[in-house]
Amino acid sequence: MSDVARGHSVARSVTASAGRTYYLASLLLPAPRRRAVHALYAYARSVDDAVDSGLAPDVATARIDVLEAGLHAALRGDAPPTGLDVDDADMLAALAAAVRDNGIPISTFDAFGRSMRMDLPGTPLFRNRYRTFDDLAEYTYGSAAVIGIQMIPVLGADPSLGDGAALLGEAFQLTNFIRDVAEDLRRDRVYLPLDVLSAFGVDEDLLHDDLGRRSTSPALRRAIAHVIAVNRDQYRRTTPAIERLPATTRPAIAAAARSYSDILRMIEDADHDVMAARAAVPRRTRVRHAAQSLFGAPRF
């Protein structure tokens, strides 16, 4: 059978290497809750990597399928399915323990998998352009909102905070989309709503011209500034929910929110140039955010 304790170690390593902001924030949590966060992150990263690692769509789909099957097998106490290596199986055993211990809704993992399949060309769910924010919300519900929903029981929070948690997940996701315009375009994905881009005079030709020049045109800079304003409003609206989190778990979420929203400031400091370089918050700044979060919720 799979080794839950080893699975916690695997999940911690994945989170530390691939999710530096989340890992640093998780250190503010009590150990059992921290382990659950690492297991959730490692699973999400494993599925996301299947989508973004350049695998053929059918291979990526098969990888997602086996990870989902492995999670359900672990929840039933069955042996892992063929196709999972030892690290995968142990990580999924740790995740299953977190799901059982915290009462995390299983439906959230199904929704997450659905959104990940929306990124895979040739699959029935595939989409790589979104006309409006409402259209984008179909994707971000599964890719981000459900992560917030999963966190509510892990944080020991009142279920009434679910909407705020979902909104914070979506805020993190939109920050990613703003920061990663160039990286996503190289994968033939445009997550910023097309109607917003069009309103500022940005079309596909301009996006590709900017990418080729590694410089952001004035029109795209104005569009980015607008989407940042939308994103900041999302963060502001999460403040009441963050303030109502239990005192033992609030600092971790406040730290993550501070650090992630600070990516927006860095993009603004670069005059909204998202094509030249990828904004990253320095570790010393993230450490400062963690310390600040011990004394209260952030102000966005």
C-alpha positions as a Markdown table, in Angstrom:
| # | Residue | x | y | z |
|---|---|---|---|---|
| 1 | Met | 0.0 | 0.0 | 0.0 |
| 2 | Ser | 1.0 | 3.6 | -0.5 |
| 3 | Asp | 2.9 | 5.5 | 2.2 |
| 4 | Val | 1.0 | 8.5 | 3.5 |
| 5 | Ala | 4.0 | 9.9 | 5.5 |
| 6 | Arg | 6.2 | 9.7 | 2.4 |
| 7 | Gly | 3.4 | 11.3 | 0.4 |
| 8 | His | 3.5 | 14.3 | 2.7 |
| 9 | Ser | 7.2 | 14.6 | 2.0 |
| 10 | Val | 6.7 | 14.4 | -1.7 |
| 11 | Ala | 4.0 | 17.0 | -1.6 |
| 12 | Arg | 6.1 | 19.3 | 0.5 |
| 13 | Ser | 8.9 | 19.1 | -1.9 |
| 14 | Val | 6.7 | 19.8 | -4.9 |
| 15 | Thr | 5.2 | 22.8 | -3.1 |
| 16 | Ala | 8.6 | 24.2 | -2.0 |
| 17 | Ser | 10.0 | 23.9 | -5.5 |
| 18 | Ala | 7.1 | 24.9 | -7.7 |
| 19 | Gly | 4.9 | 27.1 | -5.4 |
| 20 | Arg | 7.3 | 29.3 | -3.6 |
| 21 | Thr | 4.7 | 31.9 | -2.5 |
| 22 | Tyr | 2.3 | 29.3 | -1.3 |
| 23 | Tyr | 5.0 | 27.3 | 0.4 |
| 24 | Leu | 6.3 | 30.3 | 2.4 |
| 25 | Ala | 2.7 | 31.2 | 3.4 |
| 26 | Ser | 2.0 | 27.6 | 4.4 |
| 27 | Leu | 4.7 | 27.7 | 7.0 |
| 28 | Leu | 2.4 | 30.0 | 9.0 |
| 29 | Leu | -0.1 | 27.1 | 9.4 |
| 30 | Pro | -0.3 | 24.4 | 12.0 |
| 31 | Ala | 1.4 | 21.3 | 10.8 |
| 32 | Pro | -1.7 | 19.1 | 10.0 |
| 33 | Arg | -3.2 | 22.0 | 8.0 |
| 34 | Arg | 0.1 | 22.7 | 6.3 |
| 35 | Arg | 0.4 | 19.1 | 5.2 |
| 36 | Ala | -3.1 | 19.2 | 3.7 |
| 37 | Val | -2.2 | 22.4 | 1.8 |
| 38 | His | 0.9 | 20.8 | 0.4 |
| 39 | Ala | -1.1 | 17.7 | -0.7 |
| 40 | Leu | -3.7 | 19.9 | -2.5 |
| 41 | Tyr | -1.0 | 22.0 | -4.2 |
| 42 | Ala | 1.0 | 18.9 | -5.3 |
| 43 | Tyr | -2.0 | 17.4 | -6.9 |
| 44 | Ala | -3.0 | 20.5 | -8.7 |
| 45 | Arg | 0.6 | 21.0 | -9.9 |
| 46 | Ser | 0.8 | 17.4 | -11.2 |
| 47 | Val | -2.4 | 17.8 | -13.2 |
| 48 | Asp | -1.3 | 21.3 | -14.5 |
| 49 | Asp | 2.1 | 20.0 | -15.5 |
| 50 | Ala | 0.4 | 17.3 | -17.6 |
| 51 | Val | -1.3 | 20.0 | -19.5 |
| 52 | Asp | 1.6 | 22.4 | -19.8 |
| 53 | Ser | 4.6 | 20.1 | -20.3 |
| 54 | Gly | 4.3 | 19.7 | -24.0 |
| 55 | Leu | 2.8 | 16.2 | -24.0 |
| 56 | Ala | 0.5 | 15.2 | -26.9 |
| 57 | Pro | -3.1 | 16.0 | -25.9 |
| 58 | Asp | -4.1 | 12.3 | -25.7 |
| 59 | Val | -1.1 | 11.5 | -23.5 |
| 60 | Ala | -1.9 | 14.5 | -21.3 |
| 61 | Thr | -5.5 | 13.4 | -21.0 |
| 62 | Ala | -4.4 | 9.9 | -20.1 |
| 63 | Arg | -2.1 | 11.4 | -17.4 |
| 64 | Ile | -5.0 | 13.4 | -15.9 |
| 65 | Asp | -7.3 | 10.4 | -16.1 |
| 66 | Val | -4.8 | 8.2 | -14.1 |
| 67 | Leu | -4.2 | 10.9 | -11.5 |
| 68 | Glu | -8.0 | 11.2 | -11.0 |
| 69 | Ala | -8.4 | 7.4 | -10.9 |
| 70 | Gly | -5.5 | 7.2 | -8.4 |
| 71 | Leu | -7.2 | 9.8 | -6.1 |
| 72 | His | -10.5 | 7.9 | -6.1 |
| 73 | Ala | -8.7 | 4.6 | -5.5 |
| 74 | Ala | -6.8 | 6.1 | -2.6 |
| 75 | Leu | -10.1 | 7.4 | -1.1 |
| 76 | Arg | -11.6 | 3.9 | -1.3 |
| 77 | Gly | -8.4 | 2.3 | 0.1 |
| 78 | Asp | -7.7 | 0.4 | -3.1 |
| 79 | Ala | -4.4 | -0.2 | -4.7 |
| 80 | Pro | -3.2 | 2.6 | -7.1 |
| 81 | Pro | -4.0 | 2.0 | -10.8 |
| 82 | Thr | -1.4 | 1.0 | -13.3 |
| 83 | Gly | 0.5 | 4.1 | -14.6 |
| 84 | Leu | 1.2 | 5.8 | -11.3 |
| 85 | Asp | 4.8 | 5.8 | -10.0 |
| 86 | Val | 5.6 | 5.5 | -6.3 |
| 87 | Asp | 5.8 | 9.3 | -5.8 |
| 88 | Asp | 2.4 | 9.8 | -7.5 |
| 89 | Ala | 0.8 | 7.0 | -5.4 |
| 90 | Asp | 2.2 | 8.3 | -2.1 |
| 91 | Met | 1.2 | 11.9 | -2.9 |
| 92 | Leu | -2.4 | 10.8 | -3.7 |
| 93 | Ala | -2.5 | 8.7 | -0.5 |
| 94 | Ala | -1.6 | 11.9 | 1.4 |
| 95 | Leu | -4.2 | 13.9 | -0.5 |
| 96 | Ala | -6.9 | 11.2 | 0.2 |
| 97 | Ala | -6.0 | 11.5 | 3.9 |
| 98 | Ala | -6.4 | 15.3 | 3.7 |
| 99 | Val | -9.7 | 14.9 | 1.9 |
| 100 | Arg | -11.1 | 12.5 | 4.6 |
| 101 | Asp | -9.7 | 14.4 | 7.5 |
| 102 | Asn | -11.0 | 17.8 | 6.4 |
| 103 | Gly | -14.2 | 16.9 | 4.6 |
| 104 | Ile | -13.0 | 18.5 | 1.3 |
| 105 | Pro | -15.8 | 18.1 | -1.4 |
| 106 | Ile | -14.8 | 15.5 | -4.0 |
| 107 | Ser | -16.8 | 17.4 | -6.6 |
| 108 | Thr | -14.1 | 20.2 | -6.5 |
| 109 | Phe | -11.6 | 17.8 | -8.0 |
| 110 | Asp | -13.9 | 16.9 | -10.8 |
| 111 | Ala | -14.4 | 20.6 | -11.6 |
| 112 | Phe | -10.7 | 21.1 | -11.5 |
| 113 | Gly | -10.1 | 18.3 | -14.0 |
| 114 | Arg | -12.7 | 19.7 | -16.3 |
| 115 | Ser | -11.0 | 23.1 | -16.5 |
| 116 | Met | -7.6 | 21.5 | -17.1 |
| 117 | Arg | -9.1 | 19.5 | -20.0 |
| 118 | Met | -10.3 | 22.9 | -21.5 |
| 119 | Asp | -6.6 | 23.7 | -22.1 |
| 120 | Leu | -6.0 | 20.5 | -24.2 |
| 121 | Pro | -6.3 | 20.9 | -28.0 |
| 122 | Gly | -8.4 | 18.2 | -29.7 |
| 123 | Thr | -10.5 | 17.4 | -26.6 |
| 124 | Pro | -14.2 | 18.1 | -26.6 |
| 125 | Leu | -13.8 | 20.8 | -23.9 |
| 126 | Phe | -10.9 | 22.7 | -25.5 |
| 127 | Arg | -10.9 | 26.5 | -25.5 |
| 128 | Asn | -8.0 | 28.8 | -25.9 |
| 129 | Arg | -9.8 | 32.1 | -26.3 |
| 130 | Tyr | -12.5 | 33.7 | -24.1 |
| 131 | Arg | -14.7 | 36.5 | -25.3 |
| 132 | Thr | -15.8 | 38.0 | -22.0 |
| 133 | Phe | -15.1 | 37.8 | -18.3 |
| 134 | Asp | -18.3 | 35.8 | -18.0 |
| 135 | Asp | -17.0 | 33.2 | -20.5 |
| 136 | Leu | -13.6 | 33.1 | -18.6 |
| 137 | Ala | -15.5 | 32.4 | -15.4 |
| 138 | Glu | -16.5 | 29.0 | -16.7 |
| 139 | Tyr | -12.7 | 28.1 | -16.8 |
| 140 | Thr | -11.6 | 29.9 | -13.6 |
| 141 | Tyr | -14.4 | 28.3 | -11.5 |
| 142 | Gly | -12.6 | 24.9 | -12.0 |
| 143 | Ser | -9.1 | 26.1 | -12.3 |
| 144 | Ala | -9.1 | 28.5 | -9.3 |
| 145 | Ala | -12.4 | 29.1 | -7.4 |
| 146 | Val | -12.6 | 25.4 | -6.4 |
| 147 | Ile | -9.1 | 25.7 | -4.9 |
| 148 | Gly | -10.5 | 28.3 | -2.5 |
| 149 | Ile | -13.5 | 26.1 | -1.7 |
| 150 | Gln | -11.1 | 23.2 | -0.9 |
| 151 | Met | -9.2 | 25.5 | 1.5 |
| 152 | Ile | -12.2 | 26.4 | 3.6 |
| 153 | Pro | -12.4 | 23.2 | 5.7 |
| 154 | Val | -8.6 | 22.9 | 5.7 |
| 155 | Leu | -8.4 | 26.4 | 7.3 |
| 156 | Gly | -11.1 | 25.5 | 9.8 |
| 157 | Ala | -13.2 | 28.4 | 8.4 |
| 158 | Asp | -16.9 | 28.9 | 8.5 |
| 159 | Pro | -18.5 | 27.5 | 5.3 |
| 160 | Ser | -20.2 | 30.9 | 4.8 |
| 161 | Leu | -16.8 | 32.2 | 3.7 |
| 162 | Gly | -16.9 | 30.0 | 0.6 |
| 163 | Asp | -17.7 | 32.8 | -1.8 |
| 164 | Gly | -14.9 | 34.9 | -0.5 |
| 165 | Ala | -12.5 | 32.0 | -0.8 |
| 166 | Ala | -13.6 | 31.2 | -4.3 |
| 167 | Leu | -13.1 | 34.9 | -5.2 |
| 168 | Leu | -9.6 | 34.9 | -3.8 |
| 169 | Gly | -8.7 | 31.8 | -5.9 |
| 170 | Glu | -10.0 | 33.6 | -9.0 |
| 171 | Ala | -8.1 | 36.8 | -8.1 |
| 172 | Phe | -4.9 | 34.7 | -7.9 |
| 173 | Gln | -5.7 | 33.2 | -11.3 |
| 174 | Leu | -6.3 | 36.5 | -13.0 |
| 175 | Thr | -3.0 | 37.8 | -11.6 |
| 176 | Asn | -1.4 | 34.8 | -13.3 |
| 177 | Phe | -3.1 | 35.6 | -16.5 |
| 178 | Ile | -1.9 | 39.2 | -16.4 |
| 179 | Arg | 1.7 | 38.2 | -15.6 |
| 180 | Asp | 1.8 | 35.3 | -18.1 |
| 181 | Val | 0.4 | 37.0 | -21.2 |
| 182 | Ala | 3.6 | 36.2 | -23.2 |
| 183 | Glu | 4.1 | 32.7 | -21.9 |
| 184 | Asp | 0.4 | 31.8 | -22.5 |
| 185 | Leu | 0.5 | 33.3 | -26.1 |
| 186 | Arg | 3.5 | 31.1 | -26.9 |
| 187 | Arg | 1.2 | 28.2 | -26.1 |
| 188 | Asp | -1.5 | 29.7 | -28.3 |
| 189 | Arg | -3.7 | 30.7 | -25.3 |
| 190 | Val | -5.2 | 34.1 | -24.6 |
| 191 | Tyr | -6.9 | 34.2 | -21.2 |
| 192 | Leu | -7.6 | 38.0 | -21.1 |
| 193 | Pro | -11.1 | 38.5 | -22.5 |
| 194 | Leu | -11.1 | 39.4 | -26.1 |
| 195 | Asp | -13.8 | 42.1 | -25.7 |
| 196 | Val | -11.6 | 43.9 | -23.2 |
| 197 | Leu | -8.6 | 43.7 | -25.4 |
| 198 | Ser | -10.6 | 44.9 | -28.4 |
| 199 | Ala | -11.9 | 47.9 | -26.4 |
| 200 | Phe | -8.3 | 49.1 | -26.1 |
| 201 | Gly | -7.4 | 48.4 | -29.8 |
| 202 | Val | -5.6 | 45.1 | -29.1 |
| 203 | Asp | -6.1 | 42.3 | -31.6 |
| 204 | Glu | -4.3 | 39.0 | -32.3 |
| 205 | Asp | -1.8 | 40.6 | -34.8 |
| 206 | Leu | -0.8 | 43.2 | -32.2 |
| 207 | Leu | -0.3 | 40.5 | -29.5 |
| 208 | His | 2.0 | 38.5 | -31.7 |
| 209 | Asp | 3.9 | 41.6 | -32.8 |
| 210 | Asp | 4.5 | 42.5 | -29.2 |
| 211 | Leu | 5.6 | 39.0 | -28.4 |
| 212 | Gly | 8.0 | 39.0 | -31.3 |
| 213 | Arg | 9.5 | 42.3 | -30.2 |
| 214 | Arg | 9.5 | 41.3 | -26.5 |
| 215 | Ser | 7.9 | 44.7 | -25.8 |
| 216 | Thr | 4.4 | 45.7 | -24.9 |
| 217 | Ser | 2.6 | 48.2 | -27.2 |
| 218 | Pro | 0.8 | 51.3 | -25.7 |
| 219 | Ala | -2.6 | 49.7 | -26.5 |
| 220 | Leu | -1.8 | 46.5 | -24.7 |
| 221 | Arg | -0.3 | 48.5 | -21.7 |
| 222 | Arg | -3.6 | 50.3 | -21.4 |
| 223 | Ala | -5.6 | 47.0 | -21.5 |
| 224 | Ile | -3.3 | 45.5 | -18.9 |
| 225 | Ala | -3.9 | 48.6 | -16.6 |
| 226 | His | -7.6 | 48.1 | -17.0 |
| 227 | Val | -7.5 | 44.4 | -16.1 |
| 228 | Ile | -5.2 | 45.1 | -13.1 |
| 229 | Ala | -7.9 | 47.5 | -11.9 |
| 230 | Val | -10.5 | 44.6 | -12.2 |
| 231 | Asn | -8.1 | 42.3 | -10.4 |
| 232 | Arg | -7.4 | 44.7 | -7.6 |
| 233 | Asp | -11.2 | 45.0 | -7.0 |
| 234 | Gln | -11.4 | 41.2 | -6.7 |
| 235 | Tyr | -8.7 | 41.3 | -4.0 |
| 236 | Arg | -10.4 | 44.2 | -2.1 |
| 237 | Arg | -13.7 | 42.2 | -2.1 |
| 238 | Thr | -11.9 | 39.3 | -0.4 |
| 239 | Thr | -10.8 | 41.4 | 2.6 |
| 240 | Pro | -13.9 | 40.7 | 4.8 |
| 241 | Ala | -13.6 | 36.9 | 4.3 |
| 242 | Ile | -9.9 | 37.0 | 5.1 |
| 243 | Glu | -10.6 | 39.0 | 8.3 |
| 244 | Arg | -13.1 | 36.4 | 9.4 |
| 245 | Leu | -10.7 | 33.4 | 9.1 |
| 246 | Pro | -9.6 | 31.8 | 12.3 |
| 247 | Ala | -6.6 | 33.5 | 14.0 |
| 248 | Thr | -4.5 | 30.3 | 13.6 |
| 249 | Thr | -4.9 | 30.2 | 9.8 |
| 250 | Arg | -5.6 | 33.8 | 8.8 |
| 251 | Pro | -1.9 | 34.8 | 8.5 |
| 252 | Ala | -1.1 | 32.2 | 5.9 |
| 253 | Ile | -3.8 | 33.4 | 3.6 |
| 254 | Ala | -3.1 | 37.0 | 4.3 |
| 255 | Ala | 0.6 | 36.4 | 3.4 |
| 256 | Ala | -0.3 | 34.7 | 0.1 |
| 257 | Ala | -2.7 | 37.4 | -0.8 |
| 258 | Arg | -0.2 | 40.1 | -0.1 |
| 259 | Ser | 2.5 | 38.5 | -2.1 |
| 260 | Tyr | 0.3 | 37.5 | -5.1 |
| 261 | Ser | -1.3 | 40.9 | -5.3 |
| 262 | Asp | 2.1 | 42.5 | -5.2 |
| 263 | Ile | 2.8 | 41.1 | -8.6 |
| 264 | Leu | 0.4 | 43.7 | -9.9 |
| 265 | Arg | 2.5 | 46.5 | -8.4 |
| 266 | Met | 5.6 | 45.1 | -10.0 |
| 267 | Ile | 3.9 | 45.0 | -13.4 |
| 268 | Glu | 2.8 | 48.6 | -12.9 |
| 269 | Asp | 6.4 | 49.6 | -11.9 |
| 270 | Ala | 7.5 | 48.1 | -15.2 |
| 271 | Asp | 4.9 | 50.4 | -17.0 |
| 272 | His | 2.7 | 47.4 | -17.7 |
| 273 | Asp | 5.3 | 45.8 | -19.9 |
| 274 | Val | 4.3 | 42.1 | -19.7 |
| 275 | Met | 6.2 | 41.0 | -22.8 |
| 276 | Ala | 9.8 | 41.9 | -21.8 |
| 277 | Ala | 10.0 | 39.9 | -18.5 |
| 278 | Arg | 7.9 | 37.9 | -16.1 |
| 279 | Ala | 7.2 | 39.7 | -12.8 |
| 280 | Ala | 8.3 | 37.8 | -9.7 |
| 281 | Val | 8.1 | 39.0 | -6.1 |
| 282 | Pro | 11.5 | 38.6 | -4.4 |
| 283 | Arg | 11.9 | 36.2 | -1.5 |
| 284 | Arg | 12.8 | 39.0 | 0.9 |
| 285 | Thr | 9.5 | 40.7 | 0.0 |
| 286 | Arg | 7.5 | 37.6 | 0.5 |
| 287 | Val | 9.1 | 37.1 | 3.9 |
| 288 | Arg | 8.2 | 40.6 | 4.8 |
| 289 | His | 4.6 | 39.9 | 3.7 |
| 290 | Ala | 4.5 | 36.8 | 5.9 |
| 291 | Ala | 5.7 | 38.8 | 8.9 |
| 292 | Gln | 3.2 | 41.6 | 8.3 |
| 293 | Ser | 0.4 | 39.0 | 8.0 |
| 294 | Leu | 0.9 | 38.0 | 11.6 |
| 295 | Phe | -0.6 | 41.3 | 12.6 |
| 296 | Gly | -3.7 | 41.5 | 10.4 |
| 297 | Ala | -5.4 | 41.1 | 7.0 |
| 298 | Pro | -3.9 | 43.0 | 4.0 |
| 299 | Arg | -5.3 | 46.2 | 2.6 |
| 300 | Phe | -5.4 | 46.1 | -1.2 |
